[in-house]
Amino acid sequence: RRSCGCVRDNEQMRHLIIAILCLLPWAVLWQDAEYARLVRLGIRALDSDSFAVAERLFLKAIDMKPAEASNAVLYLYLGQLRVREGRRDEAMMAFDSGLKLSPSSQELLLDRASLHIQSGNETRALDDLCDLLTLNPDHQEALFFRAYIYAGQHLNVKARADYGHLLELQPRHREARLGLALLCDKDKRPREAMEHIEVLLRYYPDDATVYAVRGGIYQTRRQYEAALADMNHAIALEPDSPDFYISRALLYKDFHKDALAVSDFRHAVELGASPEECAALMGQVP
């Protein structure tokens, strides 16, 4: 009898296993479908700026399939929405998690580098940018950010190389050419600095910032009349920009037109400039 019972038990177990095996593909398919549904709904919420909803849906999808390779993209989205909400530490955790799943993701490397720059951690930013440029030497944003960091660290040769490479790829890249013009001016290469400015003015003849930068270069050379002409032109092009009034005020200060300097500082504050910054600058004017 016990033998018959064992046979029946074994048969029941086999039937149970067969039933489970039959159901298993459907369970996997259901999980895949549910995961895809959560991701789809999360992206829809993200597109409509419903960040809290998107975050909840993405996290639920990740919890459902934590080893899924596509979670790297979800971590990218999580990091981006957290950056937009000012949650930098949580955003960094999301980017870190995404890069563990996909170490060669150029988007994740760039976004984490950008967040490192915002957080003042340029060393970590450089690590990410160098990794990204190893993967893609022609990545334009990475070249620009790395050049910007190098310039800030007074590594002018390296900065110039990255700006130059970027301009080979995109000759009309405004910020790269402006950066290169300023680097040339700092390196006592005035002709090259002005050549880059002239190229910019051919591409962007009504760009107030280009005139303001050229005015600043003239100012460092004590060519005050030329500097003032450029500052005035920048203000004429963008009369509501407080930055240009601050630049002109500093120029007035250089050639001792203190009343005009104070007037420009005050006008900059009226246009939205920091009162504290302008008050400190005005304090330098007798």
GURO-268566 format. One record per residue (C-alpha): y, x, z. Coordinates in steps of 0.02 Angstrom, whole numbers, plus 50000, padded with zeros to 5 digits. Example, Ala and Ser with C-alpha at 12.3 -4.5 7.8 and 13.67 -1.06 7.14 Angstrom:
<pts>
497755061550390;499475068450357;
</pts>
This chain:
<pts>
500005000050000;501175013950045;500795021549874;501245005249787;502845004449888;503315022049836;503005017649655;504115002249670;505445012649759;505385025849622;505495012649489;506985004549575;507835021549590;507545025149406;508265008249359;509765011749470;510055028949393;509895021649217;511135008149262;512365021049332;512165031949178;512485017149067;514045012649165;514705030549178;515415032049001;516315015749027;517025022049192;517635037849106;518375027848964;519235016249088;519955031049182;520585038649019;521375022148969;522175019749140;522845037449139;523585034748966;524345018249022;525175026249173;525885040249066;526515027948936;527355017249067;528085032749151;528865038748989;529575021448958;530335021549133;531025039049103;531845033548941;532715019349033;533295031149173;532175022749301;531785039449381;530965033149540;529775022249440;529385036249318;529045048549458;527865036449546;526895033149385;526755051449337;526145056349511;524865042249507;524225048549338;524105066349404;523165060549558;521945051249446;521535066549340;522215081949430;521395094749315;521995086549154;522865099349042;524155086548987;524775085649166;525815101049124;526935089549022;527035077149166;527555091149283;528885095949156;529545077949158;529485077649348;530445093749360;531765087949237;532075071349323;532165079849493;533435092249425;534485077649364;534415070249539;534895086849620;533195089349702;533035107649656;531665112849776;530535098449722;530945101949540;530415120149563;528765114349639;528455103449486;528825117649364;527715129449465;526285116849459;526505114249273;526465132849238;524855134749338;524065122649215;524935129749062;525605147449092;526185149248912;527215133248905;528885138448832;529755122648891;529185125049070;529675143349070;531405139349000;531715125049121;531145135249271;532235149849215;533725138149199;533395131449375;533275149249442;534975152849364;535715137149444;534995142749611;535725160249594;534035168749576;534335178749418;532895190849449;531625176749443;532535169149294;532385185549200;530515186149235;530285169049155;531435172849008;530555189248971;528865180448976;529515167048859;530245179848738;528605189148738;527805173048677;529215169048557;530435183448521;531565171848420;531815158448553;533695155548541;534025147848711;533025161248799;533965174948707;535635167248755;535195165048939;534485182648952;536025190048869;537125180248988;536175187249139;536195204949070;538075203749042;538325197849220;537305212749282;538365224649174;536835228849069;537925228148915;536755237048795;535365224648831;536565209848825;537265215548659;535505217348587;535055199448635;536715192348573;536505202148411;534735195748386;535305178048418;536725179748291;535485186048161;534525169948187;536065158748200;537695166848138;538705151548189;538135151948370;539815149848455;539375155048633;538385170348579;539815176848471;541075173348608;539975182748731;539805197348610;541695197848581;542015198948768;540685212348788;541455222648650;543155221048732;542455226848900;541595241548814;543255247248737;542755241948563;544315231848519;544045231248331;542295223848349;542935211348478;544285205048361;543085204648213;541975192648309;543475181848355;544035181148174;542295175748120;542345161948251;544035155948191;543365154848014;541925144248076;542925134448206;544775134748159;545235121148284;544235127448433;545415129048580;544215139948679;544185153248544;546075154448549;546055155248739;544765169248736;545785179048609;547315175948716;546375183148865;545905198648764;547735201048714;548215198948896;547065213048953;547925224048824;549635218748888;550065210948720;550905196648809;551795188348664;550195187148562;549275181148716;550555167648751;550505161548571;548615159348582;548705150848753;550035138848690;548975134948538;547445131648646;548455119548752;549155111048597;547375108248535;546725102048704;548205096548810;547105088348942;546075103848986;546555110849157;545695127549121;546945132148987;548425128749102;547635139949233;547405153649103;549215152149047;549805152149228;548905168549258;549705175349100;551435169949160;551065178549325;550665194749233;552395195549156;553285188949311;553735171349254;553265164549423;554085147449411;553165143749250;551545149949329;551735138049477;552145123649360;550555126649259;549485127949416;550165111349477;549875103149309;548085109549309;547805100949477;548505084749406;547225086149266;545785088249388;545685106649430;545155111749605;546685110849720;545935124449831;545665136249684;547415133349617;548205134749789;547365151749811;547985157249640;549735150549673;549745160249836;549745176049731;551405170749654;552915175349760;
</pts>
